[in-house]
Amino acid sequence: MNLLQIFFIVSALVIFIFAFDIAKRQKFNALHFIVFLLIWVALFIFTFFPNILNIFGWFFWLQRWADLLVYTSIIFLLYFTLLLLSKVERNREDITMLIREMAIQNSSRKSIWNEICFLVRVYNEDKVLSDTINKILERSDLDLLVVNDWSTDNSRKILESYNDKIILLNHSKNRGWWRALETWFEYIRRYSENKYIVTFDSDWQHDMADLNSFLDVLKNNKKVDVVLGSRFITKTNTNVGLLRKIVLKLGILFTFFISNIKLTDAHNWYRVFRREIINQLRLTIDDMWYASELIDIIRDKKIKFMEVPVNIKYTDYSMSKWQKSSNAINIALRIIWSKFFK
């Protein structure tokens, strides 16, 4: 018996023990069982009947039987890598669900009833946070629901000073805009009696005066359930730079190509929803392309929407917190991956 045969025997034993352990914990599905069975059978045959390798090599037009082992190993390695990535993704989702449930259960209030509910996500915004909250609270017909996304500056302390005026949800780990949005939505499904739900930036890029345009559309068009803000539907007082404008325009074309829905501004955070439509908006993506998933849900469920012009004010502070324009390529690739391979 040569070293290669010994290696095959040891590998087969390891795989058998591993498979038996998984099966014992009842975490084996049919596909995994077939893959492990094929590996185990192949190792057994190649160990005791090594000449069969030459037949297989000839069948696949390989000059050396060893090449077949190399290519097969690469295929199985890729399979198990994808399996591991899938497991990591599921673990991320489980952690997020736990963080969300803790935030909701520990919320400062369990009922909200004003006509409007503002959703604001906060992550290290202590420089502008007080001004933003004060300006939002100038309206008396709204509730302010804030997700503190594990800020490391004084944001949480500032938010707690408004404890009697806002509803505060604290994430115990930073999860990003995408998961803050689903945390809000889940809280609203359980406790909200509001009519309109508004997503709003915490760095005061948005203009409160534009809110009336959103509400006018919803009150005068009963079939419209979602109103999306747009920087480009008409000329607005938005001071977006040329490079960023080009990236945003390309994002509009990409959204039309991927999601087959025509928008004039595909990634604007300023939106207003009817309360009842929130029950249909369940986000599952745990990353930056959540906005694409939201658009897909609107399309798939045939939710009626309209766009209204909004004024976005970009300051040195807000621009410093933006993602790099080059990251748009990464987001686009991950959207494609999500649509075609998940």
N, C-alpha and C positions, 0 to 999 in steps of 0.2 A: 504494500500500500504506500503510495507516494504522498508527498506533502499536500498536493492539491486535493486528493481524496480525503485526507484527514480534515482539511479546511472545510470541505463540503459537509462532512459528517457533523462537525462541531456547529457549523452554521445551521444545519437542519435541526439539531437539538435545541439551539437557542430560539429559532423561529417557532418550533413546536411548543416550548415552554411559554414563550411570549403570547402565542395564540391561545393556549390553554388558560393563561391568566386573564386575558381579555374576555374570553368566553365565560369564565367563572364569574366575572363581574357583570356579565350580561350587557356588555358594550360592543358586541359583535354584530354587524349587519351582514347581509348576504354578500355584498360586493367585497367587503374585507375578507370574509371567509373564503371566497373563491380565489382572491389574490394570494392569501397565505397558503391555500391548498396547492395552487399551481407552483408557487416557489418551492414548497416542501417536496412535491413530487418531482420537480425538475432536479433538485439537489440530490434526491435519492437515486434517480436514473443515471445522472451524470457521474455519481460516485461509483456505482457498481457496473455501469455499462458505458465507460468513457468513449468507446468508439462511436456511439450514437451522436456525439458532438460533431463528428466529421460529416455525418449525414445531414444534420441540421445546418451546418456551415455551408454545405453544397446547395441545399434547398434555398437558402437566402442569398446565394451568390457571393459567399465570403470565401476568400482564399485560405484563411486560417480559422479553425474552430474556436480559437481563443478570442477572436474578434466578436463572435456571437455572445460570449460571456460578458465582454466589455459593454456592448450595446444594450444587452438585456439589463445589466446592472444599472446603466444610466437611466433606462426607462423606469425601473423600479425605484431608483433614487428620486427621480422627478415626481413619481406618484406619491411617495411618502413625504416629500417636501410639501406638496400641495395639501396632503392630509394634515400635516403639522400646522401649516398656515391657516387652514380651516378651523382647526382646534383652537389656535391662538385667537382667531376672530370671534369664535363662540365665547371664549373666556372673557374677552373684552366686553362683549354684549352683556354677559352675566354680571360683570362688575358694574357696568353702567346702570343696569336695572336695579342693582342693590343700592347704589349711590342715589338714584332717583327716588326709590321708595323711602330711604332714610330722610331725604330732603323734604318729601311731601309729608311724611308722618310727623316730622319735627317742625312743620311750618307754624308760623305765629298765629294763623287764623284758618278756619276751616269753612268759611262761607264768604262769598263776594257777590254783590247784588247791584252795584251801580250800572248805568247803561253801558259804559265803556270800561274795558280792562286793558291797561297798558302792560306789555310784556317787555322787560328790560333785562338783558344779561350783562353782568358786571364782572370784569376781570382786570384788576389793577387800574382802576379809574379814579383814584382818590383826588387827582388834580382838578377834575371837572365834575365829579359825582354830585356834590351838593347843589351846584348850579342847575344841573340837569333835573334832579329830583324836584327842586323848588319850582322850576318852570313848568314841569308836568303837573304838579299839584296845584297850580294856579287855577286849573279847571276843577270844578267841584263835582262834576258828574262822572267821575272815573275812579276805578281802583288801580293801584299800581302794584303789580306782581313782579318781584325782582328775584332773579337767580344769581346768587353770589357764587361764581364758578371757581371757588377755592383761591380767592385773591390773596396775595402775599404782602400787599401794602396795607394802608389804613382803610381800605374800602369797606371791610366788614364792620369796623368800628363806626364808620360814618353811617352805614345802613342801619345798624342797631339803634342809632340815635333817632331814627325815624320810625321806630318799631310800632308806634301807635297810629302811623299814617300809611304804612305800606304793608304788604304781605311778603315776608322774606323766606326764601328757600335757599339753604346752604348746601352746595355740593361739597362732599368731603374729599374730592379729588377733581382736578381740572378736566372737563370733558369737552369743551369747545362749544361754539354756537349751536351746532347741529343737535347735540344732546340736551343743551339747555332748552331748546325749542320743544323737544318731546317731553321734557320735565314740565314745562308750562302747560302743554296740551293735556297731559295726564291729570294735572291738578285741576284744570278747567273742567275736564270731563266729570270729575268727582264733585266739585264744590261750587262751580260758577253758575250764577243766574244772570250774567251779563247778556247784553244783546250783541255787542261788537267787541272783537278782540284785535288789538293793535300790537304789532311788533315794531320796536323802536330802539334806536341805538343809544347807548349810554354816554357817548362822547359828544352829544349835541350836534351831530351833522344834520339831523332832520329838523324840519321847520314845523312847529306845532300848528301854524296857521293852515298848513296843507291838510290837516285832519278834516276840516270842514268839507273839502272836495271829496274825500273818501266817503264820508257819511252821507253827503248829498246823493252820491251814486247809489248807495245801498238803500236809502230811504225812498228814492224815486224809481228804483228798478228792482222790484221784488224778486225777480228771477236770478239776479246777480248775487252770488254768495261770497265772492272774493274780489277785492279791489287791490291791484298791484301798483305800487309807485313806479314812475318812469322818469328818468332824466332826459329822455330823448324823444318822447312822443310829440312834444312841441318844444320850442325854445324856452328854456327855464334859466333861472339865476344860479345854475350849478357851475362852479368853477373847477371842473375836472380838467386835468392836464391832458395834453395831446396823446402821450404814450398810453396813459390809463384809458383814455377814450377809445383808442384803437383796440386795446385788449378787450374792453367791454363790448365793442361792436363785433369783434370776432367771436366773443362769447354768445352773442345773439344768434349769429349764423350757426355756431356749433350746436346750440340748443335746438334750433329748428331742424338741423340735420339728424340729431340723435333722438330728440323727443317728438319731432313732427308737430310742434306747437309754435305759433308765430307770436313773438313778443317784441316790444321795442326796447326793453330793458330786462335782461334775463336774471340778473343777480342784484336786485335792490331789496334791502332789508325792510324797508318801509311798506307794510302791508296791513290790510284790515280784513278780517273774516267775520262772517256771521257766526254767532256762538254755536248753532246747531251743526254747522259744517265741520267743526273740530272733531266730532266723533268719527268722521271718515278719514281724517288726516293722521295716519299712524306712520311715523318715520322709523325706518329700521337701519338706515345707513349710519355707521358710526365714524363718519369722517367728513371732510370738507365739501364733498359733492352732494350733501343733503339737499341743497337747493334744486338740483336736478331731479332728485327723487320727489320733492314736493310738486314740481311742475308735472312730472309723470303721473302722480296721483290725481292732480287736477284734470289732466287729459283722460286718463283711464276711467275715472268715475264721472266724466262728462260734467264736471262742476263749472257752472257759468262764472266767467270772470270778466273784468274790465280793467283797463289801465288808466291812471290819471297822472297828469304832470306834477312833479314834486321838485322842490328846490333843495339841493344838497350843498351844504357849506363845508368845504374841506379846509381845515386849518393845519398848521405845522404839526400840532399835537395829533390830530386824527390821522394824518398821512404817515406819521412815524409808527403807527400801530397797524398799518395796512400790511397785507402780504405783498411780497415782491411780485411784480408782473410776470416774471419768469416762472413762478409757481403755477401759473395758469396751465402750462403744458402738463405738469404733473397731475393736476386736477383732471384735465381732459383725459389723460391716459387711464386714470383710475375710474373715471365714469365709464369709459369703454370696457374696461375689465369687468366692472360691476354688471353692466348690461348684458355682456355676452358670455361671461364665464362663471357667474355666481348662480 
